[in-house]
């Protein structure tokens, strides 16, 4: 038994990538593990596996921040992690109750909620985007000028990550799932009356960029598994054939992992 959703996921490189998602009887969790561009930032593959399992066991009940904190404590203990040198991941949560729908984000994964008055609401966490703005703009400017994804680009990203790391999980910096459980208390949460929510689309940023580019969130909300699979494959093909150097859609790498999950606002259980 689980929340009735449609979903698709596609790694940007070698499977399985570092995106993960899962569902329970009331909830959906989407994780987007951070890509490592330097030895100081280890890959997140095992981290997202352990964190997802720990979250899914407890996310249906209780305060979302406290449940995320408990899952982070468990993950840190199981993997023996140290703050500042551990893998990291965004966290995106949908929880559906009889009366309320809760949507929460830590990091730059994004959910868009379609409401019954025809408007939409967006839930994300933009604090990371406000760190090292000059360096972030510099790599995007280089892509726009046609530099592409060569060694100069990778060097810029390594330096960007080194600038971000001292501000990770710090007041005045940004917050992310890593090895500091207190980051859970910075979860961005929005709550909606269940009766007002028509649909919710949850994405890692590899899909979010394309849905923004196409202004296609409400279109995606109508798709089911097979068509969502086509959506992420088409996005990857567009990156390869139309924008291989990131000039039209500046991004840190040619292909990011892509995950999208859609809840259609209907009954909870299947």
Residue pairs with C-beta under 8 A, 6 or more apart in sequence:
1 25
1 269
1 270
2 23
2 24
2 25
2 269
2 270
3 23
3 24
3 25
3 26
3 27
3 28
3 94
3 96
3 263
3 268
3 269
4 263
4 264
4 266
4 267
4 268
4 269
4 270
5 23
5 28
5 261
5 262
5 263
5 264
6 223
6 224
6 225
6 228
6 261
6 262
6 264
7 21
7 225
7 228
7 259
7 260
7 261
7 262
8 225
8 228
8 229
8 231
8 232
8 258
8 259
8 260
9 17
9 19
9 21
9 232
9 257
9 258
9 259
9 260
10 17
10 229
10 232
10 233
10 236
10 257
10 258
10 259
11 17
11 18
11 19
11 257
11 258
12 206
12 236
12 253
12 254
12 255
12 256
12 257
12 258
13 255
16 45
17 257
18 32
18 33
18 34
18 35
18 43
18 44
18 45
18 48
18 89
18 257
19 30
19 31
19 32
19 33
19 48
19 204
19 206
19 257
19 258
19 259
20 30
20 31
20 33
20 48
20 49
20 52
20 259
21 28
21 29
21 30
21 31
21 52
21 202
21 259
21 261
22 28
22 29
22 52
22 53
22 55
22 56
23 29
23 56
23 261
24 56
24 59
24 60
25 60
25 268
25 269
26 60
26 95
26 96
26 97
26 268
27 56
27 59
27 60
27 93
27 94
27 95
27 96
28 93
28 94
28 202
28 261
28 263
29 52
29 55
29 56
29 59
29 91
29 92
29 93
30 90
30 91
30 92
30 93
30 109
30 202
30 203
30 204
30 259
30 261
31 48
31 51
31 52
31 89
31 90
31 91
31 92
31 177
32 89
32 90
32 92
32 107
32 108
32 109
32 204
32 205
32 206
32 257
32 259
33 43
33 44
33 45
33 47
33 48
33 87
33 88
33 89
34 41
34 44
34 87
34 88
34 89
34 90
34 176
35 252
35 253
35 256
36 42
36 43
36 44
36 87
36 161
37 154
37 157
37 158
37 160
37 161
38 158
38 161
38 162
40 85
40 161
40 162
40 165
41 87
41 88
41 161
41 165
42 85
42 86
42 87
43 87
44 87
44 88
44 89
46 79
46 87
47 75
47 79
47 81
47 86
47 87
47 88
47 89
48 87
48 89
50 74
50 75
50 78
50 79
51 71
51 72
51 75
51 89
51 91
51 177
54 70
54 71
54 72
54 74
54 75
54 78
55 67
55 68
55 71
55 91
55 93
57 71
58 67
58 70
58 71
59 67
59 68
59 71
59 93
59 95
60 95
61 67
64 93
64 95
64 102
64 104
64 187
64 189
65 184
65 185
65 187
65 189
66 184
68 91
68 93
68 106
68 177
68 184
68 187
69 181
69 182
69 184
69 185
70 181
72 177
72 179
72 180
72 181
72 183
72 184
73 181
75 81
76 86
76 179
76 181
79 86
81 87
81 178
81 179
82 179
83 169
83 178
83 179
83 180
84 165
84 168
84 179
85 179
86 178
86 179
87 178
88 107
88 168
88 176
88 177
88 178
89 107
89 176
89 177
89 178
90 105
90 106
90 107
90 108
90 109
90 125
90 176
90 177
90 204
90 205
91 104
91 105
91 106
91 107
91 109
91 177
91 187
92 104
92 105
92 106
92 109
92 110
92 111
92 202
92 203
92 204
93 102
93 103
93 104
93 105
93 187
94 101
94 102
94 103
94 111
94 200
94 202
94 261
94 263
95 101
95 102
95 103
95 104
96 194
96 263
96 268
97 194
98 194
99 193
99 194
100 191
100 192
100 193
100 194
101 113
101 191
101 192
101 193
101 194
101 197
101 200
102 189
102 190
102 191
102 192
103 111
103 113
103 123
103 189
103 190
103 191
103 192
103 200
104 123
104 187
104 188
104 189
104 190
105 111
105 123
105 124
105 125
105 187
105 188
106 125
106 175
106 176
106 177
106 183
106 184
106 186
106 187
106 188
107 125
107 128
107 174
107 175
107 176
107 177
108 124
108 125
108 126
108 128
108 129
108 205
109 124
109 202
109 203
109 204
109 205
109 208
110 122
110 123
110 124
110 202
110 203
110 205
110 208
111 122
111 123
111 124
111 200
111 201
111 202
111 203
112 120
112 121
112 122
112 123
112 200
112 201
112 211
112 217
113 120
113 121
113 122
113 123
113 190
113 192
113 197
113 199
113 200
114 120
114 197
114 198
114 199
114 200
114 201
114 217
114 218
114 221
114 265
115 121
115 192
115 196
115 197
115 198
116 195
116 196
116 197
116 198
117 196
120 217
120 218
121 190
121 192
123 188
123 190
124 188
125 174
125 175
125 188
127 173
127 174
127 175
128 164
128 174
128 176
129 136
130 174
131 163
131 164
131 167
131 173
131 174
132 160
132 163
132 164
135 156
135 159
135 160
135 163
136 160
138 156
139 153
139 156
139 157
139 160
139 250
139 252
140 250
142 152
142 153
142 156
143 153
143 245
143 246
143 247
143 250
143 251
144 247
144 250
146 245
146 247
147 153
147 245
148 244
148 245
148 246
149 245
149 246
149 253
149 254
157 252
164 174
166 173
167 173
167 174
168 174
168 175
168 176
168 178
169 175
169 176
169 178
169 180
169 182
169 183
175 183
175 186
176 183
177 183
177 184
197 265
198 221
198 264
198 265
199 218
199 221
199 262
199 263
199 264
199 265
200 221
200 262
200 263
200 265
201 211
201 217
201 220
201 221
201 260
201 261
201 262
202 260
202 261
202 262
202 263
203 211
203 259
203 260
203 261
204 256
204 257
204 258
204 259
204 260
205 256
206 235
206 255
206 256
206 257
206 258
206 259
207 231
207 232
207 235
207 258
207 259
207 260
209 249
209 251
209 256
210 216
210 231
210 235
210 238
210 249
211 217
211 220
211 260
213 249
220 228
220 231
220 260
220 262
221 262
221 264
223 231
223 262
224 262
228 260
228 262
231 260
232 258
232 259
232 260
235 258
236 255
236 258
239 249
239 254
239 255
240 254
240 255
242 248
243 249
244 254
245 254
246 254
